[in-house]
């Protein structure tokens, strides 16, 4: 039996890596290939002129810190979590504001409370549809892709291992995983407990008739989900 975490291993706190590995085999496989985008002159200008920025992913923070920070070194940056702030703090001097809860709704509320009307969302291409109704500008700064090499590696996971629990981090992440799982001649994927970080991903997976476990706290969401996963695996 094994636990599948669709998140890079180095993004999981060492404490939780050790706890989970005491119980079961743990497989880390992100089901994605992330790449920074070279911005157009128009997008560079939008970024330079923005009075506030919003970043909602760790990879987005890494891309900004590595490639884009010089375009706007002063605007306050609104982020979803302390982890995203930590990534940015290593590279930028911009003031950083953490959302009161780790979700986009809370982040938007903070922007409104601070009377921020000129904000630029720095996002990935797969996330663009979720931000279409949000006020402010949106710039895609990285792409979330997939290829046959990684698909082949994923297929081997389900052929060789019996997965009992899976931490799924996004709908696109799940789509790739689902495509691979359903190619294996087995119904084992229907017995997996799917742990998610947010309600939208949870709802998406539930539409497939699969068992979803949502976080029961809006703070330190990743740690909360890992804790729930660990307790379940320990008891079964």
Secondary structure, 3 states (H helix, E strand, C coil): CEEEECCCHHHCCHHHHHHHHHHCEEEECCCCEEEECCCCHHHHHHHHHCCEEEECCHHHHHHHHHHHHHHCCCCEEEECCHHHHHHHHCCCCCCEEECCCCCHHHHHHHHHHCCCCCEEEEEEHHHHHHHCCCCCEEEEEEEEECCHHHHHHHHHHHHHCCEEEEEECCHHHHHHHHHHHCCCCCCHHHHCEEEECCHHHHHHHHCCCCEEECCCCCCCHHHHHHHHHHHHHHHC
